[in-house]
Amino acid sequence: MPANDGSVWFRRYGPPARPQARLLCLPHAGGSASFFHSWGHAFGNGVEVMAARYPGRQERIAEPFLRSMDALADALTGALLPFLDAPLAVFGHSMGASLAHEVALRLEQRHGVRLAGLYVSGRKPPHLVAPDPARHGSDEAAVAEVRRLGGTDAALLDDPELRELVLPQIRADFAVVDGYGPRSAVPLHCPVVGYVGGSDPDVTAADMEAWAGATSEGFELRVLPGDHFYLVPQRDALVRDLAARLTRVRQHS
């Protein structure tokens, strides 16, 4: 079961004692902490998994959405400060990858904290993304984009009641995505690993390779079978790869 520590920002899974490492997971646009539920206890007893709970959905449904990347990153970074007593790695998928990078920058520049690893998935680096405020401007355009990319959220749109519930959070997150970038790739002082589906319709392996410019501590690329939501059918392979990296983090902590 997830731990409840009073922080509205995180659904926590892990050991009751101080963990040897933490992995923060940041969902895609329209996603929620539940997307990472099956990851909760997949990394062994020494790793605490923290899945971010964005405002405006699930337990935080009564809260207003945050509609810019900077607002999300500022708030999330502040919420993370009590959890820096163990090495922290961050995994973000799609919009979550950009958010992960922004949080990593804030931790380094404002708090002198280096991540143990930044793991970015299915998203171009900040200097290659382009803002497009009109791209998902209507409900129809937002729904069409979710259906095009697939994933678990697409099925929710088939139910009229669920669609009414999830569409506002999708629209809010698309506002975050459409208003972000391009930004200079400021090198982080932590290793970066890029993950991408080999058939992703929007992000290529070459796009992910460009994340190498976002670190001074080494970059690796992993291409897995699948499309933008490769991490659903390839969950076990992805978790194994991350688990090996987190084991090294724990050994050097």
ZATORSE-456910 format. One record per residue (C-alpha): chain; x, y, z negated. Coordinates in pm, 1 decimal, always signed. Each point is the difference from the previous one (the first is absolute). Example, Ala and Ser with C-alpha at 12.3 -4.5 7.8 and 13.67 -1.06 7.14 Angstrom:
<sites>
SITE  koldren        px        py        pz
SITE        A   +1230.0    -450.0    -780.0
SITE        A    +137.0    +344.0     +66.0
</sites>
This chain:
<sites>
SITE  koldren        px        py        pz
SITE        A      +0.0      +0.0      +0.0
SITE        A    +116.2    +356.5     +60.7
SITE        A    +134.5    +188.7    -298.3
SITE        A    -180.0    +314.3    -116.6
SITE        A    +237.9    +261.4    -135.5
SITE        A    -228.7    +301.9     +31.0
SITE        A    +157.4    +127.7    +323.4
SITE        A    -269.8     +63.5    +259.0
SITE        A    +259.5     -11.6    +276.3
SITE        A    +109.4    -362.1     -27.7
SITE        A    -143.4    -347.4     -16.1
SITE        A    +277.7    -191.3    -173.3
SITE        A     +88.1    -369.6     +17.4
SITE        A    +290.5    -139.4    -190.5
SITE        A    +166.2    -103.7    -322.6
SITE        A    -123.2    +148.1    -330.1
SITE        A    +358.7     +81.3     -99.2
SITE        A    +233.2    +242.4    +176.8
SITE        A     +46.7    -124.4    +357.4
SITE        A    +337.3     -43.8    +165.9
SITE        A    -129.5    +182.9    +309.7
SITE        A    -316.1    +160.6    +131.9
SITE        A    -147.3      -5.2    +349.8
SITE        A    -242.2    +280.9     +83.4
SITE        A    -229.9     -78.4    +295.0
SITE        A    -162.4    +284.1    +194.3
SITE        A    -303.7     -83.6    +216.9
SITE        A     -74.4    +108.8    +356.0
SITE        A    -252.1    +268.6     +98.5
SITE        A    -341.7    -109.1    -120.1
SITE        A    +156.2    -271.0    -214.3
SITE        A      -9.0     -55.7    -373.3
SITE        A    +194.5    -171.2    -276.0
SITE        A    -201.9    -317.4     +61.2
SITE        A    +187.7     -52.7    +326.4
SITE        A    +301.4    -110.2    -207.1
SITE        A    -188.0    -214.0    -252.3
SITE        A    +152.8    -324.2    +128.9
SITE        A    +348.1    +149.2     -48.9
SITE        A     -61.1     +60.0    -370.2
SITE        A    +186.4    -300.3    -140.5
SITE        A    +190.1    -109.2    +310.9
SITE        A    +346.0    +123.0    -103.9
SITE        A     +70.5    -184.8    -320.7
SITE        A     -27.8     +84.3    -367.2
SITE        A    +263.3    +274.0      +8.2
SITE        A    -173.0    +223.3    +257.0
SITE        A    -296.0    +223.4     -69.8
SITE        A    -209.5     +83.2    +305.5
SITE        A    -175.7    +336.5      -0.6
SITE        A    -262.7     +63.6    +267.9
SITE        A     -86.4    +367.1     +47.5
SITE        A    -358.5    +109.1     -52.2
SITE        A     -64.7    +304.3    +216.8
SITE        A    -267.6    +247.1    -119.7
SITE        A    -353.0     -32.0    +136.7
SITE        A     -34.3    -378.4     +14.5
SITE        A     -69.5    -302.0    -223.2
SITE        A     +76.0     +93.3    -364.3
SITE        A     +60.5    +362.5    +105.3
SITE        A    -304.1     +39.6    +222.5
SITE        A    -127.7    +302.5    -192.8
SITE        A    +323.0    +195.2     +61.3
SITE        A     +55.6    +228.1    +299.3
SITE        A    +219.1    -125.2    +282.7
SITE        A    +346.6    +141.1     +54.3
SITE        A     +25.1    +100.0    +365.3
SITE        A    +368.6     +77.5     +51.2
SITE        A    +313.7    -209.6     -22.3
SITE        A    +169.4    +253.4    -225.8
SITE        A    -289.4      +4.0    -246.2
SITE        A      -5.4    -379.9     -14.5
SITE        A    +378.6     -25.0     -36.9
SITE        A     +18.5    +266.0    -270.7
SITE        A    -275.1    -162.2    -207.0
SITE        A    +131.2    -353.8     +44.6
SITE        A    +357.0     +99.1     -85.7
SITE        A    -118.8    +163.0    -321.1
SITE        A    -198.2    -310.0     -93.1
SITE        A    +308.4    -218.4     +52.2
SITE        A    +223.2    +180.1    -249.4
SITE        A     -95.0    -218.4    -300.6
SITE        A     +88.7    -314.0    +197.7
SITE        A    +364.4     +70.6     +79.9
SITE        A    +144.1    -207.7    -285.6
SITE        A     +67.8    -286.7    +245.2
SITE        A    +131.0      -2.6    +358.8
SITE        A    -278.1    +106.5    +235.6
SITE        A     -48.8    -105.7    +362.4
SITE        A    -283.1    +129.8    +217.5
SITE        A    -183.3    -172.0    +285.9
SITE        A    -234.7    +201.6    +219.1
SITE        A    -200.3    -105.7    +302.9
SITE        A    -100.7    +242.7    +277.7
SITE        A    -105.7    +324.4    -175.0
SITE        A    +142.6    -156.7    -315.4
SITE        A    +345.0     -14.3    +161.6
SITE        A      +6.5    +376.3     +52.3
SITE        A    -127.1     +49.6    -353.8
SITE        A    +267.8    -235.7    -133.5
SITE        A    +270.3    +205.0    +172.0
SITE        A    -136.6    +326.2    -138.2
SITE        A     -14.2    -144.6    -351.8
SITE        A    +357.2    -128.3     +34.0
SITE        A    +115.8    +347.1    +102.3
SITE        A    -174.0    +162.1    -294.5
SITE        A    +141.5    -248.6    -248.4
SITE        A    +352.2     +66.4    +126.9
SITE        A     -18.2    +375.3     +50.8
SITE        A    -210.9     +97.6    -300.1
SITE        A     +77.2    -268.1    -256.9
SITE        A    +338.6    -145.8     +97.9
SITE        A    -147.5    -349.7     +35.8
SITE        A    +105.0    -230.8    +283.5
SITE        A    -224.4    -283.3    +106.5
SITE        A    +136.0    -354.5      -5.7
SITE        A    -143.2     -33.7    +349.2
SITE        A    -240.9    +169.3    +239.6
SITE        A    -200.6    -247.3    +210.1
SITE        A    -192.6    +163.1    +284.1
SITE        A    -248.1    -182.0    +221.8
SITE        A    -179.6     +76.4    +325.1
SITE        A     +70.8    +373.7     +12.6
SITE        A    +234.1    +227.5    +191.1
SITE        A    +257.4    +194.7    -204.7
SITE        A     -79.7    +361.3     -95.2
SITE        A    +194.2    +158.3    +284.8
SITE        A    -197.8    -198.3    +261.0
SITE        A    -357.3     +32.2    -126.5
SITE        A    -204.8    +283.7    +147.8
SITE        A    -292.1    +179.7    -170.8
SITE        A    -328.4     -12.6    +191.8
SITE        A    -285.2    +152.4    -205.0
SITE        A    -261.1     -80.5    +265.8
SITE        A     +94.4    -365.3     +56.4
SITE        A    -253.7    -145.5    -243.7
SITE        A    -222.0    +307.8     -23.9
SITE        A    -336.0    -177.4     +25.6
SITE        A    -146.5    -301.6    -176.9
SITE        A     -14.1    -180.1    +333.6
SITE        A    +368.9     +63.8     +68.9
SITE        A     +99.7    -118.4    -347.4
SITE        A    -205.6    -319.4     +30.3
SITE        A    +140.4     -68.9    +346.7
SITE        A    +356.1     +33.2    -133.1
SITE        A     -61.5    -239.8    -288.2
SITE        A    -151.5    -253.8    +239.2
SITE        A    +291.3     +40.8    +242.4
SITE        A    +260.2     -70.2    -265.6
SITE        A    -197.9    -283.6    -158.7
SITE        A     +73.4    -120.6    -349.4
SITE        A    -236.5     -66.7    -286.0
SITE        A    -156.2    +348.5      +2.1
SITE        A    -150.6     -44.8    +345.7
SITE        A    -246.3    -264.4    -121.9
SITE        A    -134.7    +235.2    -267.7
SITE        A    -122.2    +237.3    +269.2
SITE        A    -243.6    -260.9    +130.8
SITE        A    -213.3     +32.2    -316.1
SITE        A    -192.3    +333.0      -1.8
SITE        A     +11.2     +33.0    -380.0
SITE        A    +370.3     -80.2     -23.6
SITE        A     +72.8    +227.0    +294.4
SITE        A    -163.2    +290.4    -184.7
SITE        A    +221.2     -79.0    -298.8
SITE        A    +336.1     -44.7    +173.5
SITE        A     -24.6    +249.4    +286.8
SITE        A     +65.6    +308.7    -218.3
SITE        A    +324.6    -150.5    -132.4
SITE        A    +106.2     -94.8    +352.2
SITE        A     -70.0    +353.1    +121.8
SITE        A    +190.1    +151.4    -294.5
SITE        A    +303.9    -218.4     +59.6
SITE        A      -3.1     +68.7    +373.3
SITE        A     +13.7    +371.3     -90.5
SITE        A    +317.6     -78.5    -195.6
SITE        A    +147.4    -190.2    +296.7
SITE        A    -104.4    +254.0    +262.9
SITE        A    +146.3    +291.6    -192.3
SITE        A    +341.5    -152.4     -64.7
SITE        A    +329.2     +42.8    +186.7
SITE        A    +233.2     +35.4    +168.4
SITE        A    +252.6     +57.0    -277.0
SITE        A    +374.8     -31.3     -11.2
SITE        A    +127.2    -338.1    -108.5
SITE        A    +177.0     +90.7    -323.7
SITE        A    +220.5    -300.5     -86.3
SITE        A     -93.7    -175.8    -321.5
SITE        A    +259.1    -158.6    -227.0
SITE        A    -166.8    -340.6      -3.0
SITE        A     -20.4    -288.8    +247.2
SITE        A    -291.7      +8.4    +244.4
SITE        A    -162.3    -301.6    +163.1
SITE        A    -245.6     +32.9    +288.3
SITE        A    -272.4    -255.2     +75.1
SITE        A    -217.9      -9.1    +308.9
SITE        A    -227.0    -236.6    +187.6
SITE        A    +146.1    -100.4    +334.7
SITE        A    -332.9     +82.0    +170.7
SITE        A     -80.3    +323.0    -184.9
SITE        A    -180.9    +219.0    +257.1
SITE        A    +144.6    +326.5    -134.2
SITE        A    +334.3     -68.1    -170.2
SITE        A    +284.9    -180.8    +173.0
SITE        A    +311.5    -160.0    -140.1
SITE        A    +195.7    +292.7    +147.4
SITE        A    -224.1    +241.2    -191.2
SITE        A     +73.0    -184.5    -321.5
SITE        A    +374.5      -5.2     +75.7
SITE        A     -10.9    +379.3     -14.7
SITE        A     -59.1     -25.3    -374.9
SITE        A    +376.4     -60.5     -18.1
SITE        A     +34.8    +378.6      +5.6
SITE        A    -190.3     +23.3    -327.5
SITE        A    +268.4    -164.1    -214.4
SITE        A    +370.6     +16.8     -72.5
SITE        A      -3.5    -341.1    -168.0
SITE        A     -76.5    -242.8    +281.6
SITE        A    -301.3     -99.3    +208.7
SITE        A    -143.8    -337.0    +102.0
SITE        A    -283.4     -82.3    +239.2
SITE        A    -234.1    -296.9     -22.3
SITE        A    -240.5     -74.5    +287.8
SITE        A    -277.3    -246.0     -83.7
SITE        A    -265.3    -153.6    +227.3
SITE        A    -324.2    +194.7     +18.5
SITE        A    -153.4    +340.7     +63.2
SITE        A     -33.3    +307.2    -221.6
SITE        A    -136.7    -211.5    -283.8
SITE        A    +256.8    -277.1     +42.7
SITE        A     +44.1      +0.6    -378.0
SITE        A    -334.1    -177.9     -47.4
SITE        A     +75.3    -322.3    +195.3
SITE        A    +373.4     +34.1     -76.3
SITE        A     -53.8     +65.7    -367.5
SITE        A    +208.6    -296.7    -119.1
SITE        A    +296.9     +77.9    +224.6
SITE        A      -3.9    +366.2     -98.8
SITE        A     -27.6     -77.9    -370.5
SITE        A    +290.7    -246.1     +24.1
SITE        A    +218.2    +263.8    +162.0
SITE        A     -91.8    +262.5    -259.0
SITE        A     +44.6    -249.5    -284.0
SITE        A    +356.9     -72.1    +110.4
SITE        A     +76.9    +370.7      -0.2
SITE        A    -157.6     +49.9    -341.8
SITE        A    +202.3    -291.0    -137.3
SITE        A    +316.1    +185.6    +101.3
SITE        A    -133.9    +314.8    -163.7
SITE        A     -61.7    -190.4    -324.7
SITE        A    +346.4    -156.1      +9.0
SITE        A    +163.7    +341.7     +25.4
SITE        A    -219.2    +179.7    -253.4
</sites>
